[in-house]
């Protein structure tokens, strides 16, 4: 029998019933203001406690999402929600914010923490780093292939969870800032407006089909994946029931879907069909599509049947129980069911005595409850009379007691008191402003900045291998690509590189193994001081702060590490596994044919940059320019992020910042002043 669970979404109490009655082994739900589907109907405290008890009673686990970035002034409220969930009996929390995770591990060390897919864990080192930070499970990036899932599952020493059905984002989860920067609604804060589903250049180059790994369920189970996840907390409960029921059957029966099941999945929701392109490694045009509108009359019967199946009070026989029935003239009748019991008096039969067959007939009537009788032992003294109504009442009483017992939360102690022990400050960590840094993409840009007085110039690995400058690791690379990264970094270090700028949790171990000083880039989403403590504990000496944070938040961040703030540049809004540059040029590699852009409905142009491994970064349409008293903000350094600028422009802009001279151009202040929802 498979130990892999099927994890289904629920955005409401009705959704919980739908998921459980369809056969989910676990349900994930959002609660409060700190979950990544803040527009979902949601749960009140009473409803959440009832939902957790409902699931516990039926042997279904509950994983609750507290999976957004959390500001310093929000951490106490987030911890309050977590304490409530802990005491209500939730099985696990799904968390993105490293600072919140650090506090949760301190206050409730036995509360299982699952690393959200928003943490962009897609490598073996990334999964191991999450384990070191106290996570018992990692929700892998949807971009992972079969081979990558296998490697991580077999060797990371931590449970893996894999999305098998539902919406696919064009960008790696946790690395998308498009909605935040252009509309003020942040995916990292739970309010993504899905701008990737909008048209660009008259088409939909960023809209992927929905994921469907229905044909790979048995394979994933054999690999040892702990949990197969269905996306869709914003979907209606009928959708949850239909999709969960199909996947539950596939997992239980260890098989692929029938043509009828595939057609049902398509009819309830698809975007021009489905894709398994990331899993199979078959990326490209076939992965893209837009929502398919199915006429209501084609799916109404499906939805009506589903709604009837999880109506309030309807119960599938999910929980097998053992019953022991004993009846004697001197002690009466006692029914014991898995640790609870009910009793009733008996009398001598005047006519027909009660038989074991009659007892069994009464006790096996468990309809309307989640129980089914797996084993029934009957010890019945001859000549006794026990009315059927009495036996039925005993069965009802015992099963009601058992349901309440199973649904009761465990006794748990939330450790009160202050924050975790302080992390020792990194050498030279200071809130004194030390100057400007820059990151470049070409050697010509780096050469143009030489001698201007910048504190640090970061360069891509290929440039660092020539110059010995501090090296920027690609924000995304796979385990298969890591040997090439190690070779390039080794070449750079032989030239004098002693510092690496990392953009992903999985790169910490590589930097430590190579003996380089570690600076963290924006991709680590440092949004509060506790996250800075967590990263400092893993060896980060300087951390770039999230550009989704407002200036007052930045001033609030107490840090045991040096901090850096991006103050100029075309902000990187998305990073793709699918090459959008190639698609824009009819399938032809065009990375060296000038800058490729996407144009939105407002005629704003977003440049696409080639990245390591034929990936792309999408840049904002206008550059950020923040001229502030950086000393007052408490940051160590302010960074100029150079991408598409010519070497001459890089030098001109750097001089303006260094001398506090005026800078001409059309700029944005980004999110530092207006913030995000």
Helices and strands as residue ranges (DSSP letters): E 5-10, H 13-22, E 26-30, H 45-57, E 61-66, G 72-74, H 75-88, E 92-95, H 98-107, E 112-115, G 117-119, H 124-132, E 137-139, H 146-155, E 159-166, H 178-183, G 187-189, G 195-197, E 210-212, G 214-216, H 217-223, E 227-230, H 237-253, H 259-268, E 274-275, H 277-280, G 285-287, H 296-309, E 319-328, E 332-337, E 340-344, E 347-348, H 356-363, E 371-380, E 384-385, H 388-407, E 435-439, H 443-449, E 456-460, H 461-467, E 470-472, H 479-494, E 499-502, G 505-507, H 508-514, E 517-520, G 522-524, H 529-537, E 540-544, H 551-556, E 562-569, E 572-576, H 580-584, E 596-599, E 605-611, E 615-619, E 623-625, H 630-633, E 637-641, H 647-659, E 667-668
